[in-house]
Amino acid sequence: MTPPLSIVTALQHATQRLTPASDTARLDAEALLSFVMHCTRSHLHTWPERLLDEAQAHLFSTLIARRAAGEPIAYLTGQREFWSMMLEVTPDTLIPRPETELLVELALQRIPTDRAWRILDLGTGSGAIALAIARERPHCHVIATDRSPAALAVARRNAATLGIHNIEFRTGGWFAPLQDEVFDVIVSNPPYVSSLDPRLNQSDICFEPLSALASGADGLDDIRAIAAAARYYLNDRGWLLLEHGYDQGDAGIEILRNLGYQEACNHQDMMGVDRAVSGRSNT
């Protein structure tokens, strides 16, 4: 019979197992053990001799094996924090990333706190961007679209869990679910990785939905399509905000300027990397 494991021993073994596969082996192990034991990471350090029960030890071992195979922490725990909201995520949704919070910041800078603006989030996935904006601007009506019914089911559950009601979810690619509707702000974190990028078959992102990552040979197909169509769905002087890849800033500005957007400019994320482009409708 295997003797029970203490927290400190379980973490040591898990870190050793993860080290060849992860640059953050210790943090990964702590995150997974915190999830299994329903406690904080500080609790693990405060009570290192606490024993795992049999069910906890089995689940922890299973999760460590999956993490060693490259599966992202967020899919293993089924959750990811974004904009101080704990969101459900599944393999049907892209994992929300900290740099995407820049899109929320840019949108909030442009949306008055006391106006009932209409906001559109394209390709909402887990609902991260749309829910953050809806929560911060309760007078606004937010519509979020996604072509994946499974992803929208996750987004709807997140809205219900968070008690956010000024949001509407519609199934369909980009603008397809819309009628003769116009918006004050359109925001999107579209696919922007080159379909030829070898990283799509490596590291954590190979577990994420390819349709949410890759967009043509140069990664800009969806950005071009959204920017071209958005002109017909924006109010006069309405804003388009798009996330893009670290090396696509100049291309993003060129796309918007060639389509007649005004005030096109790039915005940097918390690491000082070009991450989003904005432009204003001139209709």
N, C-alpha and C positions, 0 to 999 in steps of 0.2 A: 504494500500500500504506500502510495506516494505521500510523504509528509507534507503538511500544509505550508504554503509559501507566505513569507512576510512581504510587506510592501517593498522593503529595501532589496530583498533578494529577487523578487519578481521584476523589479525595474532593472537590476543589474543584468539578469538573464536576457530580458527583452532588448536592452540597449545593445548588448553584444550581438544579438541576432539581427538587429536592424542596421548596425553600423555599415556593413558592405553596401546596403541598398539606399541609405538615407543620410544626408548631410546633417540632419537634425534628429538623429536617432534617440537621444535622451528626451528631447521635447516631445517627440512622437510617442514614446513609451509612456511618458507622464500624462499626456493628453488622453491616451486610450485607457490607462488605468483609472484616471479620474472619472472618465465616462462609465467604466464598468462598476466602480464603487460609489458612483453618485456623490462625488465629493470634489473639492477644489484641489488644485495642485499644491497649494500651501498645506492642506491637510496631509498630503502624502509625506511632506517633509517634516511635519510636526509629529506624526505617528508612524515612523518608519517600521516599527516592529509589529504593527497590527497585522493580523493574519487574514488572508483571503479565504473565503469559503470555497467549497468545491465548484459551485456553479460559477463564481467569479473567476476562479483560476482557469476553468475551461474556456469561458468566453474571452478572457484576456489572451490566452494562448492562440485562440482562433483568429482574433483580430490582429495580433502581431504577425501571424503567418500571412494574412492577407496584405498587411502593410508591407511586409518584406517582399511581396510579389509586386509592389508598386501601387496598390490601390490607395487613393487619397484618403486622408483622415476624415474629411467631411463626409465622404460616402460611407465610411465605416461607422461613424457616429450618427449619420443622418441629419446633421445640423451644421450651420456655419453662421457666425455673427457678422452682421453688416449694418452699419449706421446705428449701432447699439441695439439692434433687433436680433434676436435669435431666430433664424430661419430654418425651416425644414429644407433639406436638399436631397435629391436622389440622382441616380445615374441618368435620369431623363432631363436633368437641368444642369446648366453650367454652374460651377462653384463660384459664388460671388467672391470677388477679390477686393482687397483694401483700396487699390488704385482706382477702382470704379466709383468709389465714393466721390471722386472729383466731379463726375457727371451730376450727382445730386447737389453738390456745392454750387456748381455753375447754374443749375436750374433755379435753386433757391435765391441766388443773387438777382435773378431776373424776374421772379414771380413775387408780386406784392403780397404782403401778409393779409391784407383785408379785401382782396379781389377774388371773384369767383371765376378764375381763369380755367380754361380747358387744356388739359395736358395729355399728351399721347406718348406712351412708352412702347416701342416696337421691339418684338422679340424678348418679351419680359422674363422668360425662364421661371425662376423661383419667385419672381415678383419683386426682387430686391430694390431696384431703382424706383419703380412705380410706388411701392409701399412706403419707401422713405419720403418721397415727395408728398404723397397723400397724407402721411402722418404730420409732416411739418407744415402743410398748407391745407388745413381742414375745410376751408371755404371752396377749394378747387374741386373740380371733377376730373378724375384721372381715368383714362381708358388705356388698358394694357392688352396688346395682342401677342399671340404666339401661334405658330402653325402646329405645335405639338399639344394635343389634348392632354397627354400625360403631364407635361410641364405645367399647363394651366391648372390642372387639378392640384398640383403642389402649391402654386401661387394662390389659389383660392383658399386652401387650408391655412396658408400663412396669414392671409388677410383675416380669416375668421379667428385664428388664434390670437392675433394682435389686436383684434377689435377695430379694424380699420374698415370703414364702410363707404367712404367717398371714392370708391374705385370700382371699375367695371372691367371684366375680363371677356375678351372675344377671341374665338378660334379662327386662325387664318394667317397666311404669310404676309408680313409687313402691313400694307394698307388694305389688303383684300377684304377684311371684315367691316370696313367703313363705308358709309353712304356719302351723302353730300354734307360732310362735316368738316369744320375747320377748327384749328387749335392755335393757342397762343404760344405754346412751346411743344416741340417734338424732340424726344430724346431717345437715344438707342445705343446699346453696346452690341453692335452687330459682329458677325464673324469677320476677322481681318487677318487671319494667318494664311500664308501662301499654301495652296494645296500641295505644293512640292516640298514644303518644309519637313525635313526628317524628324523634327521634334514631335510631329503628330503621331509617330509610332514609338515614341520614347517617353520616359518619365511619367509623371502623374497624368498629364493631359491625354494620354492615349485611352484613359478610362472615361473621359468626358465625351458628350455627344459630338461627333464630327461635324454635324450640321450647324453647331453653334460656334465652331472654331474656324473652319476653312472657307475661303471665299475667292476661288480662282487663282491663277498662276501668280499674280502679284498681291493677292489678299485684299484687293480693293473693289471687287465686283459688287458686293452688297452695299458698301459705302456709296459707290456711284449710283446704284439703283435707288437707294433711299433718298439721297440728296436730290436726284432728278424728280422723283415723284412728290417729295415733301412740299415742293413749291405750290402744288395744287391743294394742299391741306393746311397751309399756314395762313393765319390772319395777316393783314397788312402789318408789317414790321414784326412779325412773329419770329421766334428763335428756333433754329435747328442746332442740336448739340449731339455730337457723335464721338464715341471713343474710337481710338485707332491704335495701331502698333507703334512701338518706340521709334521706328524709322520711317513712319508714314506721315509725319507732320506737314512737310512741304507739299506732298502730294494731296493731302486732305484740303489744304488751303486752296491749291490750284483747282481742285474739283469744284469747290464751292464758288470760287470767283468766276470760273468759266460758265457756271450755271446762273450767274447774276446775283448771287448772295452778296449782301453788303456787310461790312465790318468783319470779314472773315479773319479769324486769328486762331492761334494755337494756345493751348494751356498745358502747363506742366503738372505732373503728379507730385506726391510727397517726396519722391526721390529726385526731383528735378528733371524728369524725363517727359518729353512731349507725349501727351496721352489723349488729348481731346481737341476737337476743332469745333468752333462755333461760327455761325453766320446768321444774318438777318434777312428775312424776306423783303423784297423791294416792290411787292405787288400793292 
